[in-house]
Amino acid sequence: MVKKLFKHEVYALWRSMIPIWAILGGVSILGRFIQLFEQETVAYNIISGSAIFFYVVSLAACIVCPFVYAITRFHRNLFSGEGYLTFTLPVTAHQHILVKLAVAVMTQLVTLVAAALSVIIVTFGDLTVEIGKAIAYIFKLCVREWGAHLPLYMVEAGIGLIVLFAVETMLFYACICIGQQSKKNRILAAVGAYFGIYAIQQVIGTIALLVGAEIDWEPLWTWVAEHPFATVHIVLCGGIVLAALVGGLFYFISYRLISRRLNLE
């Protein structure tokens, strides 16, 4: 049943995203086609400027829409009238959340790939070659400086990106679940929950900075200077663990509220 739920979730979310990806691809191809007729005329400048504007808008929409659709899907599928049918399925609350989270993160990663491909299409030609040469040069420098550590850094950075997407998605899920506990104005309550969580994060961050200001960091800076490669690993892995703990808290909040009180509309 979980496998079927996953397939249905992919279909439901990608049905909304595929047109966005297609529009971005079409605008990218159109923009590159217009560049083939480059000339110093007012008409071309207007057409070229319009193409750039539509490309930027399409790219921004493509990046934002996965979050919007994932959040909308989560609310509609679990907390609207559709939720009465959803919770009759032989699937636990854990599985509902995990499936939606996995599909949302996967969609966000596919969107990043689509955005990167669109940039390649728009800049295809001499500019693409120059960008490729610059990337290759930077990569060689990184290999020379970091050696065997580079693959590990790349893996850790990739895991960190996935965890970051998951945490951000779980934050919105938790806010929706908190908002559902209100008897009225549930969407407004969810927005209030988001700003409340943001304020708590700022307070915790401020306290951490104040405490850190009272600590003598000289021994740590000395160790960092002596172990630069290990420092990067610690920072990346520590960031992943910290983000995962925060995401786990949001996950726990979502699960408990879904299990205890649905408040379906």
C-alpha positions in Angstrom: 0.0 0.0 0.0 2.9 2.4 0.8 4.3 1.8 -2.7 0.9 2.6 -4.3 0.6 5.7 -2.1 4.1 6.8 -3.2 3.2 6.4 -6.9 -0.1 8.3 -6.4 1.8 11.1 -4.6 4.3 11.4 -7.4 1.5 11.5 -9.9 -0.4 14.1 -8.0 2.6 16.4 -7.4 4.3 16.0 -10.8 1.0 16.5 -12.6 1.3 20.1 -11.4 5.0 20.5 -11.8 5.5 19.1 -15.3 3.8 22.1 -17.0 6.0 24.4 -15.0 9.1 22.4 -16.1 7.9 22.4 -19.7 7.3 26.2 -19.6 10.8 26.8 -18.2 12.3 24.6 -21.0 10.2 26.3 -23.7 11.2 29.8 -22.5 14.9 28.7 -22.3 14.8 27.4 -25.9 13.0 30.5 -27.1 15.6 32.7 -25.3 18.5 30.8 -26.9 16.8 31.0 -30.3 16.4 34.8 -30.1 20.1 35.1 -29.3 20.9 33.6 -32.7 19.5 36.8 -34.4 21.4 39.2 -32.1 21.7 42.7 -33.5 21.9 46.3 -32.3 18.3 47.4 -32.9 15.6 48.7 -30.7 13.2 45.9 -31.7 15.7 43.2 -30.9 16.5 44.8 -27.5 12.8 44.9 -26.6 12.3 41.2 -27.7 15.5 40.1 -25.9 14.7 42.0 -22.8 11.2 40.5 -22.7 12.7 37.0 -23.2 15.1 37.5 -20.3 12.2 38.8 -18.1 10.0 35.8 -18.8 12.9 33.5 -18.3 13.7 34.9 -14.8 10.0 34.8 -13.9 9.7 31.2 -15.1 12.9 30.2 -13.2 11.7 31.8 -10.0 8.3 30.1 -10.3 10.0 26.8 -11.0 12.0 27.0 -7.8 9.1 28.2 -5.6 6.3 26.0 -7.0 7.6 22.6 -5.6 7.3 24.0 -2.0 3.9 25.6 -2.7 2.5 22.5 -4.3 3.9 20.2 -1.6 2.4 22.3 1.1 -1.0 22.6 -0.7 -1.0 18.9 -1.3 -0.2 18.1 2.3 -3.1 20.3 3.6 -5.7 19.2 1.0 -4.9 15.5 1.2 -4.9 15.3 5.0 -6.9 18.2 6.4 -9.7 18.9 3.9 -12.7 16.8 3.1 -10.3 14.5 1.1 -8.7 13.6 4.5 -11.7 11.5 5.5 -10.9 9.2 2.6 -7.1 9.4 3.1 -7.2 8.2 6.7 -9.4 5.2 5.8 -6.3 3.7 3.9 -4.3 1.0 5.8 -1.4 3.4 6.1 -0.1 4.9 9.4 0.4 8.6 10.0 4.2 8.0 9.9 3.9 6.5 6.4 1.7 9.4 5.2 4.2 12.0 6.4 7.2 10.1 5.1 5.7 9.5 1.7 4.8 13.1 1.2 8.1 14.3 2.5 10.1 11.9 0.2 8.1 13.0 -2.9 8.4 16.7 -2.0 12.2 16.5 -1.6 12.6 14.4 -4.8 10.5 17.0 -6.7 12.7 19.8 -5.4 15.8 18.0 -6.5 14.4 17.3 -9.9 13.5 21.0 -10.1 17.1 22.0 -9.4 18.2 19.8 -12.3 15.6 21.3 -14.5 16.8 24.8 -13.5 20.4 23.9 -14.2 19.5 22.5 -17.6 17.6 25.7 -18.4 20.7 27.8 -17.6 22.8 25.5 -19.9 20.2 25.9 -22.7 20.1 29.7 -22.4 23.9 30.1 -22.3 24.6 27.4 -24.9 27.5 28.3 -27.1 30.7 30.1 -26.4 29.5 31.2 -23.0 28.7 27.6 -22.1 32.3 26.6 -23.1 33.8 29.4 -21.0 31.6 28.4 -18.0 32.7 24.8 -18.5 36.3 25.8 -18.6 35.9 27.9 -15.4 34.2 25.0 -13.6 36.9 22.6 -14.7 39.6 25.0 -13.6 38.0 25.4 -10.1 37.5 21.6 -9.9 41.2 21.1 -10.6 42.2 23.6 -7.9 39.9 21.8 -5.4 41.4 18.5 -6.3 44.9 19.9 -5.8 44.0 21.5 -2.5 41.7 18.9 -1.0 42.8 15.7 -2.7 40.9 12.6 -1.4 38.8 14.8 0.8 36.9 16.3 -2.1 34.6 13.3 -2.9 33.7 13.2 0.8 33.0 16.9 0.8 30.8 16.5 -2.2 28.9 13.7 -0.7 28.4 15.6 2.6 27.3 18.7 0.8 24.8 16.6 -1.3 23.4 15.0 1.9 23.2 18.4 3.5 21.2 19.8 0.6 18.7 16.9 0.8 18.4 17.3 4.6 17.9 21.1 4.2 15.1 20.6 1.7 13.5 18.0 4.1 13.8 20.3 7.1 12.2 23.2 5.3 9.4 21.0 4.1 8.8 19.6 7.6 8.7 23.1 9.0 5.7 24.0 6.8 4.1 20.6 7.5 4.4 21.3 11.3 3.0 24.8 10.9 0.0 23.4 9.0 -0.6 20.8 11.7 -0.4 23.4 14.4 -2.8 25.7 12.5 -5.3 22.8 12.3 -5.6 22.8 16.1 -7.4 26.2 15.9 -11.2 26.1 15.6 -11.3 29.1 13.3 -8.9 30.8 10.8 -6.7 27.7 10.6 -4.6 29.1 7.7 -4.0 32.3 9.6 -3.0 30.2 12.7 -0.6 28.2 10.5 1.0 31.5 9.3 1.2 32.6 13.0 2.9 29.3 13.9 5.5 29.8 11.2 6.4 33.3 12.5 6.3 32.0 16.0 8.8 29.2 15.2 11.0 31.7 13.3 11.0 34.0 16.4 12.0 31.1 18.6 14.9 30.2 16.3 16.0 33.8 16.4 15.9 33.9 20.2 17.9 30.6 20.4 20.4 32.0 17.9 20.8 35.2 19.9 21.3 33.3 23.1 23.9 31.1 21.5 25.8 34.2 20.2 25.8 35.8 23.6 27.0 32.6 25.3 29.6 32.2 22.6 30.9 35.7 23.2 31.9 34.7 26.7 33.9 31.7 25.7 37.6 31.7 24.9 37.8 30.3 21.4 41.6 30.7 21.0 42.4 26.9 21.5 39.7 26.1 19.0 41.0 28.5 16.3 44.5 27.0 16.9 43.1 23.5 16.3 41.2 24.6 13.2 44.4 26.1 11.8 46.2 22.8 12.4 43.4 20.6 11.0 41.7 22.4 8.2 40.4 19.3 6.4 38.9 17.8 9.5 37.3 21.1 10.4 35.4 21.2 7.1 34.2 17.6 7.7 33.1 18.5 11.2 31.2 21.6 10.1 29.4 19.8 7.2 28.5 16.7 9.3 27.6 18.8 12.3 25.3 21.0 10.2 23.7 17.8 8.9 23.1 16.4 12.3 21.8 19.7 13.7 19.4 20.2 10.8 18.3 16.6 11.1 17.5 17.1 14.8 15.5 20.2 14.0 13.7 18.4 11.2 13.0 15.5 13.6 11.4 17.8 16.0 9.1 19.2 13.3 8.3 15.6 12.2 7.4 14.6 15.8 5.1 17.7 16.1 3.4 16.8 12.8 3.0 13.2 13.7 1.6 13.8 17.2 -0.9 16.4 16.1 -2.1 14.3 13.2 -2.5 11.3 15.4 -4.3 13.1 18.3 -6.5 15.6 16.5 -7.2 15.8 12.8 -9.7 18.7 12.7 -10.7 17.9 9.1 -12.6 20.7 7.4 
